[in-house]
Amino acid sequence: MQNMPVDALEDIAAYFQVLAEPSRLQLLNLLRQGECNVTELAERTGLSLANVSRHLALMSQHGLVSRQSRGVSAYYKVADSGVYKLCDLVCGNIARDLKRSAGRRALFIGQSKI
């Protein structure tokens, strides 16, 4: 990110803001299995059709998902599978942090019994 113009940094921040919503991460995770329409995604997540549509529209604006109309339904799929590499990296970091803190907690609990 060295020497990036402010406009580019703002675009990057907006991309991360899209990913900062648990419902959108849930939708991306479902789309990892293949394309779905709004109704299928709403049923699988328990979110309303309107809520799913709003999330998908925002993700589409930022290039995370693409939309294809088929008859009366619109099907969504992940537009850039690189987002999963990013999510997997972050999840791996969080898992390692949780494991380390669990080890520290166990050590603390073990010492407090002395």
C-alpha positions as CSV (number, residue, x, y, z in Angstrom):
1,M,0.0,0.0,0.0
2,Q,3.0,2.2,0.0
3,N,2.6,5.5,-2.0
4,M,-1.0,4.7,-2.9
5,P,-3.3,7.7,-3.7
6,V,-5.9,8.6,-1.1
7,D,-8.7,7.7,-3.6
8,A,-7.3,4.1,-3.8
9,L,-7.1,3.9,0.0
10,E,-10.7,5.0,0.2
11,D,-11.7,2.3,-2.2
12,I,-9.8,-0.3,-0.2
13,A,-11.4,0.8,3.0
14,A,-14.9,0.6,1.4
15,Y,-14.1,-2.9,0.2
16,F,-13.2,-3.9,3.8
17,Q,-16.4,-2.2,5.1
18,V,-18.5,-4.5,2.8
19,L,-16.7,-7.5,4.4
20,A,-17.2,-6.1,7.9
21,E,-20.9,-7.3,8.1
22,P,-21.5,-10.8,9.3
23,S,-24.6,-11.3,7.1
24,R,-22.6,-10.5,4.0
25,L,-19.9,-12.9,5.1
26,Q,-22.6,-15.5,5.6
27,L,-23.9,-14.9,2.1
28,L,-20.4,-15.1,0.6
29,N,-19.8,-18.4,2.4
30,L,-23.0,-19.8,0.9
31,L,-22.0,-18.6,-2.5
32,R,-18.7,-20.5,-2.1
33,Q,-20.8,-23.6,-2.8
34,G,-22.2,-22.3,-6.0
35,E,-24.6,-19.7,-7.4
36,C,-28.0,-19.1,-5.7
37,N,-30.9,-16.8,-6.2
38,V,-32.2,-14.4,-3.5
39,T,-34.9,-16.7,-2.3
40,E,-32.5,-19.6,-1.8
41,L,-30.1,-17.3,0.1
42,A,-32.9,-15.9,2.3
43,E,-34.1,-19.4,3.2
44,R,-30.6,-20.6,4.0
45,T,-29.7,-17.6,6.2
46,G,-33.1,-16.7,7.7
47,L,-32.7,-13.1,6.4
48,S,-35.6,-11.4,4.7
49,L,-35.6,-11.2,0.9
50,A,-35.3,-7.4,1.1
51,N,-32.3,-7.7,3.4
52,V,-30.5,-10.3,1.2
53,S,-31.2,-8.2,-1.9
54,R,-29.7,-5.1,-0.2
55,H,-26.6,-7.0,0.8
56,L,-26.1,-8.5,-2.6
57,A,-26.6,-5.1,-4.3
58,L,-23.8,-3.6,-2.2
59,M,-21.5,-6.6,-2.8
60,S,-22.2,-6.3,-6.5
61,Q,-21.3,-2.6,-6.5
62,H,-17.9,-3.5,-5.0
63,G,-17.3,-6.3,-7.4
64,L,-17.6,-9.2,-4.9
65,V,-20.6,-10.9,-6.6
66,S,-22.1,-10.8,-10.1
67,R,-25.7,-11.2,-11.1
68,Q,-27.2,-13.1,-14.0
69,S,-30.9,-12.9,-14.8
70,R,-32.7,-16.1,-15.8
71,G,-36.4,-15.8,-16.4
72,V,-37.9,-14.1,-13.4
73,S,-35.0,-14.9,-11.0
74,A,-31.6,-13.4,-10.6
75,Y,-28.8,-15.7,-9.7
76,Y,-25.7,-14.5,-7.8
77,K,-22.2,-15.9,-7.8
78,V,-18.9,-14.8,-6.5
79,A,-17.2,-12.5,-9.0
80,D,-13.7,-12.7,-7.6
81,S,-12.8,-15.9,-5.7
82,G,-9.8,-14.0,-4.4
83,V,-12.1,-12.8,-1.6
84,Y,-12.0,-16.3,-0.1
85,K,-8.2,-16.2,0.1
86,L,-8.5,-12.9,2.1
87,C,-11.2,-14.4,4.3
88,D,-9.3,-17.6,4.9
89,L,-6.2,-15.6,5.8
90,V,-8.1,-13.5,8.3
91,C,-9.9,-16.6,9.7
92,G,-6.5,-18.4,10.1
93,N,-5.1,-15.4,12.0
94,I,-8.1,-15.3,14.3
95,A,-7.9,-19.0,14.9
96,R,-4.2,-18.8,15.8
97,D,-4.9,-15.8,18.2
98,L,-7.7,-17.8,19.9
99,K,-5.5,-20.8,20.3
100,R,-2.7,-18.7,21.8
101,S,-5.1,-16.9,24.2
102,A,-6.6,-20.3,25.2
103,G,-3.1,-21.5,26.0
104,R,-2.4,-18.3,28.1
105,R,-5.7,-18.7,29.9
106,A,-4.9,-22.4,30.7
107,L,-1.5,-21.4,32.0
108,F,-3.0,-18.6,34.1
109,I,-5.6,-20.9,35.6
110,G,-3.0,-23.6,36.3
111,Q,-0.8,-21.0,38.1
112,S,-3.7,-19.6,40.1
113,K,-4.2,-23.0,41.8
114,I,-0.7,-22.9,43.4
